[in-house]
């Protein structure tokens, strides 16, 4: 196994929760709350999101589809390194040391 980051093979991925979404991780419901997640080199976006949501049950119930917990629900948008999920990353794309995953509310209307 090749090691990225510290000698134990872990990497750091930054998870930003913006606006009302951060209330699900005990944030103020405004601004940005940043978490730093330690994961193994080769882990995926899905792994990071599952790890965070296991620690925060309110996030888990809001982020994942209520009928299929392996799929994202409809209310939170995921951005990976400044691109919306599905553009240059998928849930099962590998993350790299220093990657940034942003969770923000989906806004619909006009």
C-alpha positions as CSV (number, residue, x, y, z in Angstrom):
1,X,0.0,0.0,0.0
2,X,1.4,3.4,-0.9
3,X,1.0,6.0,1.7
4,X,-0.3,9.5,1.1
5,X,-0.1,11.9,4.0
6,X,1.0,10.6,7.4
7,X,3.0,7.3,7.6
8,X,-0.1,5.4,8.7
9,X,-1.7,5.8,5.2
10,X,-4.4,8.3,6.2
11,X,-5.2,11.5,4.4
12,X,-7.2,14.6,5.4
13,X,-10.3,15.6,3.6
14,X,-12.0,18.9,4.4
15,X,-15.8,18.9,4.7
16,X,-17.5,22.3,4.6
17,X,-21.1,22.6,5.6
18,X,-22.6,25.8,4.4
19,X,-25.6,27.8,5.6
20,X,-28.6,25.9,7.1
21,X,-26.9,22.5,6.4
22,X,-24.3,23.0,9.2
23,X,-27.1,22.8,11.8
24,X,-27.0,19.0,11.2
25,X,-23.5,18.9,12.7
26,X,-24.3,21.2,15.6
27,X,-23.3,24.4,13.7
28,X,-25.2,27.7,14.0
29,X,-27.3,27.2,10.8
30,X,-25.5,30.1,9.1
31,X,-22.0,30.7,7.7
32,X,-19.6,27.7,7.2
33,X,-18.7,24.9,9.5
34,X,-15.5,23.0,8.5
35,X,-14.7,19.4,9.6
36,X,-11.5,17.7,8.9
37,X,-11.9,14.0,8.2
38,X,-9.1,11.4,8.5
39,X,-9.7,8.6,6.0
40,X,-7.5,6.0,4.3
41,X,-5.8,6.7,1.1
42,X,-8.0,5.4,-1.7
43,X,-11.3,5.9,0.2
44,X,-14.2,7.5,-1.7
45,X,-16.4,10.6,-1.5
46,X,-19.1,8.1,-0.2
47,X,-16.8,6.9,2.5
48,X,-16.1,10.4,3.8
49,X,-19.8,11.3,3.7
50,X,-20.8,8.1,5.5
51,X,-18.1,8.7,8.1
52,X,-19.4,12.2,8.9
53,X,-23.0,11.2,8.8
54,X,-22.5,8.3,11.2
55,X,-21.2,10.8,13.8
56,X,-24.1,13.2,13.2
57,X,-27.5,11.4,13.0
58,X,-29.4,14.6,11.9
59,X,-27.0,14.8,9.0
60,X,-27.5,11.2,8.2
61,X,-31.3,11.5,8.0
62,X,-31.1,14.6,5.8
63,X,-28.2,13.6,3.5
64,X,-29.2,10.1,2.6
65,X,-32.4,8.9,0.9
66,X,-34.8,7.6,3.5
67,X,-35.6,4.5,1.4
68,X,-32.1,3.7,0.2
69,X,-29.4,4.9,2.6
70,X,-26.7,4.2,-0.1
71,X,-28.1,7.0,-2.3
72,X,-28.2,10.7,-1.6
73,X,-31.4,12.4,-0.7
74,X,-32.8,15.4,-2.6
75,X,-32.1,18.3,-0.3
76,X,-28.4,18.7,0.0
77,X,-26.0,19.5,-2.9
78,X,-22.5,18.0,-2.8
79,X,-19.6,19.9,-4.3
80,X,-16.1,18.3,-4.6
81,X,-13.2,20.6,-5.2
82,X,-15.5,23.4,-6.6
83,X,-17.4,21.1,-9.0
84,X,-20.9,19.7,-8.4
85,X,-21.0,16.0,-7.7
86,X,-21.5,14.2,-11.0
87,X,-19.3,16.6,-13.1
88,X,-15.8,15.5,-12.3
89,X,-16.5,13.3,-9.2
90,X,-19.0,10.6,-8.3
91,X,-19.9,9.2,-4.9
92,X,-17.5,6.4,-5.6
93,X,-14.6,8.6,-6.8
94,X,-11.4,8.4,-4.7
95,X,-10.5,11.3,-2.6
96,X,-7.0,12.8,-2.3
97,X,-5.2,14.4,0.6
98,X,-6.5,18.0,0.9
99,X,-9.7,17.5,-1.1
100,X,-12.6,19.6,-0.1
101,X,-16.2,18.3,0.0
102,X,-18.8,21.0,0.4
103,X,-22.4,20.3,1.5
104,X,-24.9,23.1,0.8
105,X,-28.7,23.3,0.5
106,X,-30.4,22.9,-2.8
107,X,-32.2,26.0,-3.7
108,X,-35.1,25.8,-6.1
109,X,-37.1,28.7,-7.4
110,X,-36.8,31.8,-9.5
